[in-house]
Amino acid sequence: MRKVLLMGQSNVGKSAVFNRLTGAGVTESNYPGTTVDYFKSRMRIEGQDVDLIDVPGTFSLQPKDKAEEVTVKMLEEEKDALVVCVIDSSKVERGLYLALEIIEKGYPVVIDLNMWDVAKSGNVKIDSEKLEQILGVPVVTTVATQGEGIKDLVTRMKDAAPVQIEKIIDKISGDKGGAYS
């Protein structure tokens, strides 16, 4: 793992996660040939230097504007990257679409159910363990603005591995209960 891409929709807390993971030393850059900004920093995970990139927000891998085009291009250029899909826990179904697209492309993925406090206060119930079992990827809960769950996120990065989308489909078709309600 040499690069970690933080991906997700706008306003899901990617930058808050990024700031908690990196602290200082953040570099803001424009993607070559564009005015679209992204943030990059270094961190150490298990003694290894890792580039962490907070990519522009996107709803899917079918871009609808310049920022989404940059996001998709960054993902395509970083075939060996680990992807942390940051999802607003109070609107989990929106973020899972993008996460499934990334999983389908063969990237190792960690799902970060951020804004866990907002989901709980809104009476949104998510069985994160069941979601992990169905998707076959690590799922962690965080409240990045408070630093909650960030250590768990870092720890679970080593567990990420590519998953065949067919295995997820098989699990879903055989699952009578849901991971969230």
C-alpha positions in Angstrom: 0.0 0.0 0.0 1.8 3.1 -1.2 -1.2 5.4 -1.9 -4.5 5.8 -0.2 -7.3 7.6 -2.0 -10.1 9.1 0.1 -13.2 9.0 -2.2 -16.8 9.8 -1.7 -19.5 12.3 -2.4 -19.1 16.0 -1.5 -19.9 16.9 2.2 -19.4 13.4 3.6 -16.4 14.4 5.7 -13.5 13.3 3.5 -11.5 16.4 4.4 -12.2 15.8 8.1 -10.9 12.2 7.8 -7.9 13.5 5.8 -7.1 16.1 8.4 -7.3 13.5 11.3 -5.1 11.1 9.4 -2.5 13.6 8.4 -2.4 16.4 10.9 0.0 18.8 9.2 2.0 18.9 6.0 -0.9 19.1 3.6 -0.2 20.1 0.0 -3.0 21.6 -2.1 -2.6 21.0 -5.8 -4.4 21.4 -9.0 -4.8 18.4 -11.2 -2.7 19.0 -14.3 -4.6 20.9 -17.0 -7.4 21.8 -14.7 -8.3 24.2 -11.8 -9.7 21.3 -9.8 -8.1 21.1 -6.4 -7.1 18.0 -4.4 -5.1 17.6 -1.2 -2.2 15.3 -0.7 0.0 14.4 2.3 2.1 11.7 3.7 1.5 9.4 6.7 3.1 6.3 8.1 1.1 3.1 8.4 2.9 0.1 10.0 6.3 1.8 9.4 5.6 2.5 5.7 5.3 5.9 4.1 2.0 6.3 2.4 0.7 9.1 0.2 -2.8 10.0 1.2 -4.9 11.9 -1.4 -8.2 13.6 -0.6 -9.7 13.5 -4.1 -12.6 15.7 -5.3 -16.1 14.5 -4.4 -18.0 12.4 -6.9 -21.4 10.6 -6.9 -20.3 7.9 -9.3 -17.6 6.8 -11.7 -19.7 8.3 -14.6 -18.5 11.9 -14.3 -20.9 14.7 -14.8 -18.6 17.7 -14.3 -14.9 18.6 -14.4 -14.2 17.7 -10.7 -15.8 14.2 -11.2 -13.7 13.7 -14.3 -10.6 14.4 -12.3 -11.7 12.0 -9.6 -12.3 9.2 -12.1 -9.0 9.9 -13.9 -7.1 9.9 -10.6 -8.6 6.5 -9.7 -7.8 5.1 -13.1 -4.1 6.3 -12.8 -3.7 4.8 -9.4 -4.3 1.1 -10.1 -2.4 0.0 -7.0 -4.1 2.4 -4.6 -6.2 1.4 -1.6 -9.5 3.3 -1.6 -11.2 4.5 1.5 -14.8 5.2 0.6 -16.1 7.8 3.0 -19.8 7.6 3.3 -22.3 9.8 5.2 -23.8 7.3 7.6 -27.1 9.1 7.7 -27.4 8.6 3.9 -25.6 5.3 3.5 -27.4 4.1 0.4 -26.1 7.1 -1.6 -22.5 6.3 -0.8 -22.8 2.6 -1.3 -23.4 3.0 -5.0 -20.0 4.6 -5.5 -18.3 2.1 -3.2 -19.7 -0.8 -5.2 -18.5 0.8 -8.4 -15.0 1.0 -7.0 -15.1 -2.5 -5.6 -16.2 -3.7 -9.1 -13.1 -2.1 -10.6 -11.0 -4.4 -8.4 -9.6 -1.9 -5.9 -9.0 -2.9 -2.3 -11.6 -0.9 -0.3 -12.3 0.2 3.2 -15.8 1.6 3.9 -15.7 4.5 6.4 -19.2 5.1 7.7 -18.5 8.7 8.8 -20.8 11.0 10.6 -21.9 8.0 12.7 -23.2 10.5 15.4 -25.5 12.1 12.8 -26.9 8.7 11.8 -27.5 7.7 15.5 -29.2 11.0 16.3 -31.4 10.6 13.2 -32.4 7.1 14.3 -30.7 5.5 11.3 -29.6 2.0 12.3 -26.8 0.3 10.4 -25.4 -3.1 11.2 -21.8 -2.4 10.2 -20.7 -5.9 10.9 -23.4 -7.3 8.6 -22.5 -4.8 5.9 -18.9 -5.9 6.2 -19.9 -9.5 5.9 -22.0 -8.8 2.8 -19.5 -6.7 1.0 -16.4 -8.6 2.1 -14.5 -5.4 2.8 -13.6 -3.8 6.1 -16.3 -1.4 7.4 -15.5 1.1 10.1 -17.6 3.8 11.8 -16.1 7.2 12.5 -16.9 10.7 13.7 -14.0 12.4 12.0 -14.7 15.8 13.5 -14.2 14.3 17.0 -11.5 11.8 16.0 -13.7 8.8 16.9 -12.8 5.6 15.0 -9.8 7.0 13.2 -7.3 4.6 14.7 -9.6 1.7 13.8 -9.7 3.1 10.2 -5.9 3.0 10.0 -5.8 -0.5 11.5 -8.3 -1.9 9.1 -6.5 -0.6 6.0 -4.2 -3.6 6.2 -7.3 -5.9 5.9 -8.4 -4.4 2.6 -8.3 -6.7 -0.5 -10.0 -6.8 -3.8 -13.4 -8.5 -3.8 -15.2 -10.0 -6.8 -18.5 -8.3 -7.2 -20.1 -11.6 -8.1 -19.5 -12.8 -4.5 -21.3 -9.7 -3.2 -24.3 -10.4 -5.5 -24.4 -14.0 -4.3 -24.5 -12.9 -0.7 -27.2 -10.3 -1.4 -29.4 -12.6 -3.3 -29.2 -15.1 -0.5 -29.7 -12.5 2.3 -33.2 -12.2 3.6 -32.4 -9.4 6.1 -30.8 -6.1 5.5 -27.7 -4.4 6.8 -29.5 -1.2 7.6 -33.0 -0.1 8.2 
